[in-house]
Amino acid sequence: MRTRLGRPIGSAPTEYLPDVTASASGVELAQARALECDPGNQSVDVSGVSPGHADVPVASRRSFLRVTGIAAAGIAGGAAAPLVTPSDEAFAALLDSRAARTEVSLSTAFERVFKPEAHGAVGDGLADDTAAVVAAFTAAAASARVGVVSTIFHPGAVVVLEGEYNLATLTGAIDVTCNVRGSAAVLIAPRAYGGTVLLVGHPAFGSILQNADIVLPDVVKVGSTSLTPGSVGIRVQNLYNSNLNFGRTAYFETGIHFTGLGNGTVYNRIFIGWVSYAKVAVRLVPDLGGWVNQNTFVGGGIQQSSGFGGGGTRRSEWRHLVMDGLTINSVNGNTFVGTSFEGDVSEYTISLHNALQNLWLGCRFEQGTRGRAASVSGSTVTSVAHGLKVGNVVTFTAAVAPTKMYQLSPYYVVTVHSQDKFSVSRKRGGAAIAFGSSGTSLAYFRPPTIRYDGTGGNCSRNVIQHPQTAFSVLEQIFVAGATDNSVQMGGSTTADVYAADDLPPIRARNSAYAPAVRPLFAAYPAAQNPVENPRGWTAALSDRGLLFAANEEETGTIGNTLGILTYKRPDDPASYEIASVRRSPRLIVVSALSCPARTTKTMTFALVGASVLDHVLVTMLSHVPGLVLSHAYVSVRDTVTVIFANLTSAPIALSTSLNAIVFRRFY
């Protein structure tokens, strides 16, 4: 069994047990009865409030005694002795004198309270408090209670941190297997320290810490100008169903690492705090036999700033957030709500591999890079050392935009002419746009980039929903079969999905039997508010086809039967075919075509797309007395044959222009 200072985790440190005598046994009895009423709770203090709700105001010792009448009781022959009530002042003095001899708070006698100051910490940020901080957490760990099985532990103590603690001689991770109250404190790690500062959860393979309530201090390095390889601010491992609140975490190669070792980190409510100045700010990556699933991250900021570590933008291997199940277990079911992703250093803001069904809801995505000055001449955009590649997304801003340029709309880089020049299109791989003017004060930005990597594992159904961003899109990169991942923008309801199986990303059904309209997607005129007047649509898509309406009444339906387009009015039981046509692109000029007397004359002309059995309609733009257009048909593909008949007794030299249409019916 893992030990701290020679004591197995879970054993009670007798030197920290409350010194309660028979004169206070009535208090003990109240505690015991409270525990009987709530045997599953971690612990209950004398006011009947669990430590998980310790921030809720509770009655003082004196008011508690006054209300309950409990001041002291003895146990004799298995029965409670009559209560004896000394003065409030005398009893309070007794309790206070005993509290002074122990670091256990008697207001939470069952949740032992440990402070580094009791082990000699100064807490001024200058003196070396490493041993004292380690001792406080070690003592608290020894109070952990074993759960329903031997690998489940519940916190039995709380460590209270209230100062600035210099961990100058830290050599390994400090295990946090207890509740923590540290919102006002700071832990300062050595600049050159290359390990983990705090390990929150359980350090042993397969064991877990459950139902913890942890408010962490800031964990930082002071005066750091570079990142020490291997350094980790906080590692969260094997933590179940707990509340976890971070402060600021800064100046580590990895800010916070969520992981599992032979077990998982799951079902937690996590307030991410403020993570900054890290190569990888937050990692969700399991270790051997572990998993990181179904956690809810609320708020907080993850920042990458160019003002640290050499600056720069889009730095290789720098990330705001990494989810990578490796070949161990997919990282799945995690939700980020309202988290802010800020700064312009990361190569990818979010990088996903073997990650499944994770959700970002209402998160903020600030600019991926700073604005870069640019100029435009025709289809060429010039910006010194732009660093762009074909396929990158950019957006433009300007005091006066060049003609044909729309500000803050996505453009795709389609050609890189040199390190200073490139061309863009409104669609990926499209033709370069030739802008009609140069504009003024032009600059471009790159939106944040999300990378989905399906290599060797499942990377699908991850959704970024309603992101808060100044850009109309987030740039997405799909690698090696990463499918069905999407960004769904608010307002425009845009879904950008790569689905190799070609399934529609939006699927809907209206199963109502009546009315028979069954609209699914509807369009409204500008004067109709679809919220206030949901039936005021004028065009809608249904399983029946394309619907048209006026004044909330159906006016017509375009349908499809075996490939034949049809149109039907609601007052007519019959459906009518809608022919597909091919029109001659220009007038067909006939010059002095000789038509013999009382006979026919045949001519042909090309009409690309015409097919045998198409119906043909040919008209002459001028009338020639005695000459009629007898017949027209498609003789061979792309060729129309026209037969003229001369009804007179003299030959006619025909000069006119023809217009031809062929009608297609799908038999």
C-alpha positions in Angstrom: 0.0 0.0 0.0 1.2 3.5 -0.9 2.3 5.4 2.2 3.0 9.0 3.2 5.5 9.6 6.0 5.3 5.9 6.9 1.5 5.9 7.2 -0.8 3.9 4.8 -3.3 6.0 3.0 -6.6 5.6 4.8 -5.2 5.1 8.3 -6.1 7.8 10.9 -3.2 9.9 12.2 -3.9 9.8 15.9 -1.9 13.1 16.5 -4.6 14.9 14.5 -7.7 13.4 16.2 -9.8 15.9 18.1 -9.3 16.0 21.8 -12.9 15.6 22.9 -13.6 14.5 26.5 -16.7 13.2 28.2 -17.8 16.8 28.8 -18.4 17.2 25.1 -19.8 13.8 24.4 -23.2 15.3 23.6 -21.6 16.9 20.6 -20.1 13.6 19.6 -23.6 12.0 19.9 -25.1 14.7 17.7 -22.4 14.0 15.1 -23.0 10.3 15.3 -26.7 10.6 14.8 -26.2 12.9 11.9 -23.9 10.3 10.3 -26.5 7.6 10.9 -29.0 9.7 9.0 -26.6 10.2 6.1 -24.2 7.2 6.1 -23.1 7.8 2.6 -21.9 11.3 3.2 -18.2 12.1 3.5 -18.6 13.5 6.9 -20.9 15.8 8.9 -19.8 18.6 11.2 -21.5 19.5 14.4 -24.0 21.7 12.6 -25.1 18.8 10.4 -23.6 20.4 7.2 -21.5 18.2 5.0 -18.0 19.5 4.1 -19.1 19.6 0.5 -21.3 22.5 1.6 -18.9 24.1 3.9 -19.1 27.4 2.1 -22.8 27.7 3.2 -23.2 29.9 6.4 -23.8 27.7 9.4 -24.6 28.3 13.1 -21.8 29.2 15.5 -20.9 26.8 18.3 -22.7 29.0 20.8 -25.9 29.4 18.8 -25.9 25.6 18.1 -25.6 24.8 21.8 -28.3 27.3 22.6 -30.8 25.9 20.1 -30.2 22.2 20.8 -29.5 22.4 24.5 -26.5 20.2 24.1 -23.5 21.3 26.1 -22.1 18.1 27.7 -23.3 14.6 28.2 -21.8 11.5 29.7 -22.4 7.9 28.7 -23.2 5.5 31.6 -24.3 2.0 31.2 -24.9 2.4 27.5 -27.4 5.2 28.1 -26.9 9.0 27.8 -26.5 10.7 31.2 -28.6 13.8 31.9 -27.4 16.9 30.1 -25.3 19.4 32.1 -25.3 22.9 30.7 -22.3 25.1 31.8 -22.2 28.6 30.6 -21.6 29.3 26.9 -18.5 31.2 27.7 -16.9 28.4 29.8 -17.7 25.8 27.2 -16.4 28.0 24.3 -13.2 28.6 26.2 -12.7 24.9 26.7 -13.2 24.2 23.0 -10.9 27.0 21.9 -8.2 25.9 24.2 -8.2 22.4 22.7 -8.4 23.8 19.2 -5.2 25.6 19.9 -3.4 22.3 20.5 -4.4 20.7 17.3 -4.8 21.7 13.6 -8.2 20.1 13.5 -11.1 22.6 13.3 -13.7 21.5 15.8 -16.5 23.0 13.7 -15.6 20.2 11.2 -14.5 17.6 13.6 -15.1 14.7 11.1 -13.4 16.5 8.2 -10.0 17.2 9.6 -8.4 20.5 8.6 -4.7 20.7 7.9 -2.7 23.8 7.2 1.0 24.1 6.0 1.5 26.7 8.8 1.1 24.0 11.4 4.1 22.3 9.9 6.2 25.5 9.8 5.2 27.2 6.6 5.8 31.0 6.4 3.6 31.6 3.3 5.4 34.8 2.3 6.5 33.6 -1.1 10.2 33.8 -0.1 10.9 31.2 2.6 11.1 27.6 1.4 7.8 26.1 2.4 8.2 22.8 0.4 8.4 20.4 3.3 5.5 22.1 5.2 3.1 22.0 2.2 4.0 18.3 1.5 3.5 17.5 5.1 0.0 19.0 5.2 -1.1 17.1 2.1 0.5 13.9 3.4 -1.4 14.2 6.7 -4.6 14.9 5.0 -4.1 11.9 2.7 -3.9 9.6 5.7 -7.4 10.5 6.6 -8.9 9.3 3.4 -11.8 6.9 3.9 -12.1 3.6 1.9 -15.2 3.3 -0.1 -17.3 0.3 -1.1 -14.2 -1.4 -2.5 -10.6 -1.1 -1.5 -9.6 0.9 -4.6 -12.2 3.7 -4.0 -11.2 6.5 -1.6 -13.2 9.4 -0.2 -11.6 12.6 1.2 -11.5 12.6 5.0 -9.8 15.9 5.4 -9.3 19.3 3.9 -6.1 21.3 3.3 -6.5 25.0 3.7 -4.0 27.2 1.9 -3.9 30.9 2.6 -0.5 32.2 1.7 2.1 32.3 -1.0 4.2 29.1 -0.7 7.6 28.9 -2.2 8.3 25.3 -3.3 12.0 25.9 -3.8 13.1 22.3 -3.1 10.3 20.5 -4.8 11.5 17.1 -6.2 8.2 15.4 -7.1 4.5 15.8 -7.4 2.5 16.6 -4.3 -0.4 14.2 -4.1 -3.8 15.8 -3.5 -6.1 13.1 -2.2 -8.3 15.4 0.0 -10.5 18.3 -0.2 -8.8 21.7 -0.7 -9.6 25.3 0.0 -6.9 27.3 -1.7 -8.6 30.1 -3.8 -6.5 32.8 -2.0 -3.2 31.0 -2.2 -0.3 30.6 -4.6 2.1 27.7 -5.1 5.4 28.9 -6.6 7.4 26.1 -8.4 11.2 26.4 -9.1 11.9 27.8 -12.6 14.0 24.8 -13.6 11.6 22.2 -12.2 10.8 19.7 -14.9 8.2 17.6 -13.2 4.6 17.8 -12.0 3.7 20.2 -9.2 0.3 18.8 -8.1 -1.3 15.4 -8.7 -5.0 15.7 -8.0 -6.9 12.4 -7.6 -5.2 9.2 -6.8 -1.6 8.3 -7.6 -2.0 4.5 -7.6 -2.7 2.4 -10.6 -6.4 1.5 -10.7 -7.4 3.4 -7.5 -9.6 6.5 -7.5 -10.5 9.5 -5.4 -14.3 10.1 -5.4 -16.6 12.9 -4.3 -13.9 15.4 -3.6 -14.5 19.2 -3.4 -11.3 20.9 -4.5 -10.5 24.6 -4.9 -6.9 24.8 -6.0 -4.5 27.7 -5.6 -2.6 29.4 -8.4 0.2 27.2 -9.5 2.9 29.2 -11.3 6.6 29.8 -11.8 7.8 33.3 -11.2 10.1 35.2 -13.5 10.2 32.4 -16.1 11.2 33.4 -19.6 11.2 29.9 -21.1 9.4 26.6 -20.6 11.2 23.7 -18.9 10.8 20.5 -20.9 8.6 18.0 -19.1 7.1 20.5 -16.6 3.4 20.1 -15.8 1.5 22.5 -13.5 -1.3 20.1 -12.5 -2.0 16.5 -13.3 -5.6 15.3 -12.7 -5.6 11.5 -12.5 -8.2 8.9 -11.4 -10.7 11.4 -10.1 -14.4 10.6 -10.0 -17.6 12.7 -9.5 -15.8 15.7 -8.0 -15.9 19.4 -8.1 -12.6 20.8 -9.2 -11.9 24.5 -9.4 -8.6 25.8 -10.7 -6.9 29.1 -10.1 -4.2 30.4 -12.5 -1.8 27.9 -14.0 1.1 29.4 -15.8 4.7 28.9 -17.2 4.7 25.1 -17.7 5.3 23.1 -20.8 1.9 21.5 -20.1 -0.5 23.6 -18.0 -3.1 21.0 -16.9 -3.0 17.3 -17.9 -6.2 15.2 -17.3 -5.5 11.5 -17.4 -6.3 8.1 -16.1 -4.0 5.3 -14.9 -5.6 1.9 -14.8 -8.8 3.8 -14.2 -10.3 7.1 -15.3 -11.0 10.7 -14.7 -14.8 11.0 -15.2 -18.1 12.6 -14.2 -16.4 15.7 -12.8 -17.5 19.4 -12.8 -14.4 21.4 -13.7 -13.8 25.1 -13.6 -10.7 25.5 -15.6 -9.6 28.9 -14.2 -7.0 30.7 -16.2 -4.3 28.7 -18.0 -1.6 30.6 -19.8 2.0 30.6 -21.0 2.2 26.9 -21.9 3.2 24.9 -25.0 0.1 22.8 -24.5 -2.3 24.5 -22.2 -4.7 21.6 -21.5 -4.3 17.9 -22.3 -6.9 15.2 -22.1 -4.7 12.2 -22.7 -5.0 8.9 -20.8 -2.1 6.8 -19.6 -1.9 3.0 -19.5 -5.3 1.4 -19.0 -6.9 4.8 -18.3 -9.7 7.0 -19.8 -10.8 10.6 -19.6 -14.6 10.7 -20.3 -17.8 12.6 -19.5 -16.4 15.6 -17.7 -18.0 19.0 -17.9 -15.7 22.0 -18.1 -17.3 25.4 -17.3 -16.0 28.8 -18.2 -12.4 29.8 -17.7 -9.8 31.0 -20.1 -7.1 29.2 -22.1 -4.6 31.7 -23.4 -1.6 31.5 -25.7 0.3 34.8 -25.9 3.1 35.7 -28.2 4.6 37.9 -25.5 6.3 34.8 -24.0 8.7 32.0 -25.0 10.0 33.7 -28.1 6.7 35.0 -29.5 5.6 34.1 -32.9 2.3 32.7 -34.3 1.2 29.3 -35.4 4.1 27.7 -33.7 4.7 24.0 -34.4 3.3 21.7 -31.7 1.8 24.5 -29.6 -1.8 23.9 -28.7 -4.6 25.4 -26.6 -6.3 22.0 -26.1 -5.3 18.5 -27.0 -7.6 15.4 -26.8 -5.7 12.2 -27.8 -6.8 8.7 -26.8 -3.7 7.4 -28.4 -4.1 3.6 -28.7 -5.5 3.3 -25.2 -9.1 4.6 -25.0 -10.9 7.3 -27.0 -11.4 10.5 -25.2 -15.2 10.9 -25.3 -18.3 12.7 -24.0 -16.5 15.7 -22.6 -18.3 19.1 -22.7 -16.8 22.6 -22.6 -19.3 25.3 -21.8 -18.4 29.0 -22.3 -14.6 28.4 -22.2 -12.5 31.1 -23.8 -9.7 30.1 -26.2 -7.5 33.2 -26.7 -4.2 34.2 -28.4 -2.4 33.6 -31.6 0.5 31.3 -30.8 -1.0 27.8 -31.2 -0.5 25.9 -34.5 -3.9 24.4 -33.8 -6.3 25.8 -31.2 -7.9 22.4 -30.7 -6.2 19.1 -31.8 -8.3 15.9 -31.7 -7.1 12.3 -32.2 -9.0 9.2 -31.2 -11.6 11.6 -29.7 -15.3 10.9 -30.0 -18.5 12.8 -29.3 -17.0 15.8 -27.5 -18.9 19.1 -27.4 -18.0 22.8 -27.2 -21.0 24.9 -26.5 -20.9 28.7 -26.6 -17.1 28.8 -26.3 -15.2 31.9 -27.3 -12.5 31.7 -30.1 -10.4 34.8 -30.4 -8.3 35.6 -33.4 -5.9 32.9 -34.5 -3.3 35.5 -35.5 -2.8 39.2 -35.3 -3.9 41.3 -38.3 -1.2 41.5 -41.0 -1.1 44.5 -43.4 -1.7 43.6 -47.1 -2.3 45.3 -50.4 -4.3 44.1 -53.5 -3.7 44.4 -57.2 -6.1 42.4 -59.3 -5.9 38.8 -58.1 -2.7 39.2 -56.2 -2.6 39.9 -52.5 0.8 41.1 -51.2 1.9 40.7 -47.5 5.5 40.4 -46.5 6.4 36.9 -45.3 2.8 35.8 -45.1 3.6 32.1 -44.3 0.4 30.9 -45.9 -0.2 27.6 -47.6 -2.8 26.6 -50.3 -6.0 25.7 -48.5 -5.6 28.1 -45.6 -8.5 30.3 -44.7 -8.1 34.1 -44.3 -10.5 36.9 -43.6 -10.0 40.6 -44.6 -10.7 43.9 -42.9 -10.3 47.4 -44.5 -11.3 51.0 -44.0 -12.5 50.8 -47.6 -12.7 47.3 -48.9 -11.6 46.5 -52.5 -14.3 46.0 -55.0 -15.6 42.3 -54.8 -14.1 41.9 -51.4 -16.4 41.2 -48.4 -15.0 41.9 -45.0 -14.8 39.2 -42.3 -16.0 36.6 -44.9 -13.9 33.4 -45.5 -11.5 33.3 -48.4 -9.4 30.3 -49.3 -5.8 30.6 -50.4 -5.7 28.9 -53.9 -2.2 30.0 -55.1 1.0 31.0 -53.3 3.1 32.9 -55.8 5.9 33.7 -53.4 6.6 34.2 -49.7 5.1 37.7 -50.1 2.2 37.1 -52.6 -0.9 34.9 -52.8 -4.3 34.7 -54.4 -7.7 33.7 -52.9 -11.1 32.4 -53.8 -14.5 32.2 -52.2 -14.3 28.4 -52.4 -11.6 26.0 -51.7 -9.7 25.2 -54.9 -11.7 27.7 -56.9 -10.6 30.3 -59.4 -8.6 33.3 -58.0 -10.7 36.4 -57.5 -9.5 39.5 -59.4 -10.5 42.4 -57.1 -11.6 45.6 -58.9 -9.8 48.1 -56.7 -7.0 48.3 -54.1 -9.1 49.6 -51.1 -7.5 51.3 -48.1 -5.9 50.1 -44.8 -6.3 46.5 -45.8 -5.3 43.7 -43.4 -6.0 39.9 -43.2 -6.4 37.5 -40.3 -6.3 33.7 -40.0 -9.2 32.3 -37.9 -8.5 29.7 -35.2 -7.8 26.2 -36.6 -9.3 22.9 -35.4 -7.5 19.7 -36.4 -9.3 16.4 -36.6 -7.0 13.4 -37.0 -8.5 10.0 -37.7 -5.1 8.2 -38.0 -5.3 4.8 -36.2 -8.4 5.6 -34.3 -11.8 7.1 -34.2 -12.2 10.8 -34.5 -15.8 11.6 -35.2 -19.0 13.3 -34.1 -17.1 16.1 -32.3 -19.2 19.3 -32.4 -18.4 23.0 -31.9 -21.8 24.6 -31.4 -22.5 28.3 -31.5 -18.9 29.5 -31.1 -18.4 33.1 -30.2 -16.0 34.4 -32.8 -15.3 37.5 -34.9 -15.0 35.2 -37.9 -17.7 33.6 -39.9 -15.9 30.3 -39.8 -13.3 28.4 -37.9 -10.7 26.8 -40.1 -11.0 23.0 -40.0 -8.5 20.4 -41.1 -9.6 16.8 -41.6 -6.9 14.1 -41.6 -7.0 10.4 -42.4 -10.7 9.7 -42.3 -11.8 11.9 -39.4 -15.5 12.1 -40.2 -18.8 13.7 -39.1 -17.1 16.4 -37.1 -18.7 19.9 -37.4 -18.8 23.5 -36.5 -22.3 24.8 -36.2 -22.5 28.6 -36.2 -25.1 30.5 -34.3 -27.6 32.5 -36.3 -26.7 31.2 -39.7 -27.1 27.6 -38.7 -24.2 26.5 -40.8 -22.8 23.0 -40.6 -19.4 22.2 -42.0 -19.2 18.4 -42.1 -17.0 15.8 -43.9 -19.0 12.6 -44.1 -17.3 9.8 -46.1 -20.4 7.7 -46.0 -22.3 10.5 -47.7 -25.1 10.7 -45.1 -26.9 14.0 -44.9 -25.8 16.0 -41.9 -29.3 17.4 -41.3 -32.1 14.8 -41.3 -35.7 15.6 -40.5 -39.2 14.0 -40.6 -42.7 15.4 -40.0 -44.8 12.3 -39.2 -48.1 14.1 -38.9 -50.9 12.4 -40.8 -52.9 15.6 -41.3 -52.6 18.1 -42.7 -50.9 16.5 -45.7 -48.5 19.4 -46.2 -45.8 18.2 -43.8 -43.3 21.0 -44.3 -39.8 20.4 -42.9 -37.7 23.4 -44.0 -39.5 26.7 -44.8 -38.6 30.1 -46.2 -40.4 33.3 -45.2 -40.8 36.6 -46.9 -39.1 39.6 -45.4 -42.3 40.9 -43.8 -43.1 37.6 -42.0 -41.4 36.9 -38.7 -41.0 33.0 -38.5 -41.2 33.1 -34.7 -44.3 35.2 -34.5 -46.0 33.7 -37.6 -44.7 30.2 -38.1 -47.3 29.4 -40.7 -46.5 32.4 -42.8 -43.9 30.6 -45.1 -44.2 30.9 -48.9 -41.9 28.0 -49.9 -41.0 24.9 -48.0 -39.4 21.5 -48.5 -41.4 18.4 -47.6 -41.3 14.7 -48.2 -43.9 15.4 -50.9 -41.6 17.8 -52.7 -41.3 21.6 -53.0 -44.3 23.4 -51.6 -45.6 26.9 -52.3 -48.1 28.8 -50.2 -49.8 32.2 -49.9 -51.8 33.5 -47.0 -51.2 30.2 -45.2 -52.8 28.2 -48.0 -51.0 25.8 -50.3 -50.9 27.1 -53.8 -48.9 24.4 -55.6 -46.5 21.5 -55.2 -43.6 20.4 -57.3 -43.1 16.7 -56.9 -41.2 13.8 -58.5 -42.5 10.5 -59.7 -40.0 8.0 -61.1 -37.7 10.8 -62.2 -40.5 12.8 -63.8 -41.0 16.3 -62.3 -44.7 17.1 -61.8 -46.7 20.1 -60.8 -50.0 20.0 -58.9 -52.5 22.6 -57.8 -54.5 21.9 -54.7 -57.8 22.4 -56.6 -56.9 20.0 -59.4 -56.7 16.2 -58.8 -54.3 15.7 -61.8 -50.5 16.2 -61.7 -48.9 17.6 -64.8 -45.4 16.8 -66.0 -42.7 19.5 -66.1 -40.7 19.1 -69.2 -37.0 19.5 -69.2 -35.8 21.5 -72.2 -32.7 22.3 -74.1 -32.7 25.6 -76.1 -30.5 26.5 -79.0 -27.9 28.9 -77.5 -28.4 31.3 -80.4 -30.5 31.9 -83.5 -29.9 29.4 -86.3 -29.4 31.5 -89.5 -30.7 30.0 -92.8 -29.4 31.7 -95.9 -30.9 31.1 -99.4 -31.9 27.5 -98.7 -33.3 26.3 -102.1 -36.7 24.6 -101.7 -38.0 23.1 -105.0 -41.6 23.6 -106.1 -44.2 21.3 -104.6 -41.7 19.2 -102.7 -39.8 19.1 -99.4 -36.3 20.2 -98.4 -34.3 18.8 -95.5 -31.7 20.5 -93.4 -29.8 19.7 -90.2 -28.2 21.8 -87.4 -26.3 21.1 -84.2 -28.0 21.4 -80.8 -25.7 20.0 -78.1 -27.7 17.9 -75.5 -30.5 16.9 -77.9 -31.3 13.2 -77.8 -33.2 10.8 -80.0 -36.9 10.7 -78.9 -36.8 14.2 -77.5 -39.7 16.4 -78.6 -38.6 19.2 -80.9 -40.1 22.6 -81.4 -38.6 24.8 -84.2 -40.0 28.2 -85.1 -39.2 30.6 -88.0 -38.7 34.2 -87.1 -40.1 35.4 -90.5 -43.1 34.1 -92.5 -42.4 33.0 -96.1 -45.7 32.6 -98.1 -46.2 29.1 -99.5 -43.5 27.6 -97.3 -44.3 25.5 -94.2 -42.1 23.8 -91.5 -43.4 20.3 -92.0 -41.5 18.3 -89.4 -38.6 18.4 -86.9 -36.9 15.6 -85.0 -33.6 14.6 -83.4 -32.1 12.2 -85.9 -28.9 11.4 -84.0 -27.6 12.8 -80.7 -26.8 16.5 -80.8 -28.3 16.9 -84.3 -31.8 18.3 -85.2 -33.3 17.5 -88.6 -35.9 20.0 -90.0 -38.1 19.3 -93.1 -39.6 22.3 -95.0 -42.5 21.9 -97.6 -42.9 24.2 -100.6 -46.6 24.3 -101.4 -46.2 26.7 -104.4 -45.5 25.9 -108.1 -42.2 27.9 -108.0 -39.0 27.2 -106.1 -38.3 29.3 -103.0 -34.9 30.5 -101.7 -35.4 30.5 -98.0 -33.6 33.1 -95.9 -34.6 33.3 -92.2 -33.6 32.5 -88.7 -34.7 29.6 -86.6 -35.1 29.1 -82.9 -35.1 25.5 -81.6 -36.1 23.9 -78.3 -36.0 20.2 -77.5 -38.2 18.8 -74.7 -37.0 15.8 -72.6 -39.4 13.3 -71.1 -38.0 10.5 -68.9 -39.8 7.4 -70.1 
